[in-house]
Amino acid sequence: MQYLLMIYNNEAGTAAAPAEGVQKMNAAYLAYTEAMNKAGVVRGGNRLRPTSEATTVRVKDGKSQVLDGPYADTKEQLAGFFLIDVPDLDAAISWASKCPGASTGTMEVRPIWQMSA
Amino acid sequence: MIQDAARDAAEDIARRSYGKLVAYLSARTRDVAAAEDALAEAFAAALADWPANGIPQNPEAWLLAVARRKAIDVARRRRTGEEQAGHLQMIHDEVEAAAAGASDIPDERLALMFACAHPAIDAAIRAPLILQTVLGFDASTIASAFLIAPATMGQRLSRAKNKIREAGIPFRVPEREELPERLDAVLAAIYAAFAEGWTDPAGTEARRRNLAEEGIWLGRLVVSLMPDEPEALGLLALMLFAEARRAARRDANGEYVPLADQDTPAWGAVMIDQAEALLRHAGTMNTVGRYQLEAAVQSAHVVRRLTGAADWAAIEQLYDALHALTGSPVVAINRAVAVGETEGPAAGLAQLDALADDARLADYQPYWAARATLLARTGDTATAASAYDRAIGLESDPAVRRFLQARRSALEN
């Protein structure tokens, strides 16, 4: 099954981190990504730019409404994601718990909707 | 008459086989709801068929064969294309394999219970889910036992089953390293079912009383499938100790009788002996846990039937160990009560005073009842009376309320 692992973090905290901390975190993510690649489970993933650079779009009465900012103002913000393919939820939870983001914020694990052929 | 016999046979099989068949049918597809639907129809078909044609030689295999046809129908309705073909093939293969060795349908109820008590399932719905999938309780019976509206219970159950299916919750007994934590969730769900039944002391609500028996039945099932898990043994022992004292909690007039005043011949000796044996077996494995400690506390209480007195020194030590393990304020209250017995009421009160800052205890009846009892023993009648008032105001059981009121009036004499 495919799962999306969503990494939620406090952006302000990330932005204020000292250079040494950033370096350590980057190294941790590199090692994590490497481990997932070696296990052959990763199907995609990326880090996202902060929500200050987000734009929200919705169409109402045929007119686009474009707004500055993220969809929801939350304490922690979506900071990145991985798409993985593993046998079951336990395996997905296990990978989520190994993500460096799990120790600094919250991981959300969502199964991908299986489209019928 | 034949109809009755067939009905009884079907019900007997339902009782013994239901969970096994649900577990078997849903283990590969993760589709608990479809398995339940298919089995409901299979049992209905059995009730129609067996009175006319006799009970088949292997009723489980008969039910499985009918359920399989129904499951395929359900899968056809729900799925399409390649996915359906795979799904149907899986059901087909499994059922064929089972029919070949029909007398030996693998018992996957444990895997089913681990799926129901998975950490990704809301903790409050785990016990109802196990009662439904393993024992075949309908949502309205479970709802009335857990004092929840039937429609709400139905929605929560189907949401949980949907999550098992769509989120890919596995049907398996977890690996060694994560087993203790995961088993604890299964045991907690079983204990929650038992506790719902146990909280009906008058035994007037048949459904809730049954729930205590079903809890014990599930406890026995886990022990039979995992005979060397000390905490599973501990939980079964704990439930048996408690159940043995069920009748003794009320006198002939329906009045509350506290543990210390219970008539020991009214305790179920057979159940207590079983509990003691289970606890001894658990003890040989040298892994202490919450349920074993709580069962051991019960054992130290019921030793009164042999020695004439509860072993308060042991009870205090056991609550020390439990408190170190759980940090629970409820355990701390019980420990204070034990200290009140071993070192006197002033020492017990000092321990309760240490808890006074915990806001959770402000409306917790046992805290105030324990305080009142210890204060009464120190002779501080006025403070005891006001503690009794707090306890009386927080009690919902009328028999316990009358008991506390009687104790409070006795202060004045």
Contacts between the chains, C-beta under 8 A, distances in Angstrom:
chain1	res1	chain2	res2	distance
A	1	B	168	4.4
A	3	B	168	7.7
A	87	B	168	7.8
A	87	B	170	7.5
A	88	B	168	4.5
A	88	B	169	7.0
A	88	B	170	4.1
A	89	B	118	7.5
A	89	B	120	6.0
A	89	B	167	5.2
A	89	B	168	4.5
A	89	B	169	5.0
A	89	B	170	6.7
A	90	B	169	7.8
A	90	B	170	5.3
A	90	B	174	7.6
A	92	B	168	7.3
A	93	B	119	7.9
A	93	B	120	7.4
A	111	B	166	5.9
A	111	B	167	5.1
A	111	B	168	5.9
A	114	B	83	7.0
A	116	B	79	6.8
A	116	B	80	4.5
A	116	B	81	5.2
A	116	B	83	5.6
A	116	B	84	8.0
A	117	B	80	7.4
A	117	B	81	3.9
A	117	B	82	4.4
A	117	B	83	6.4
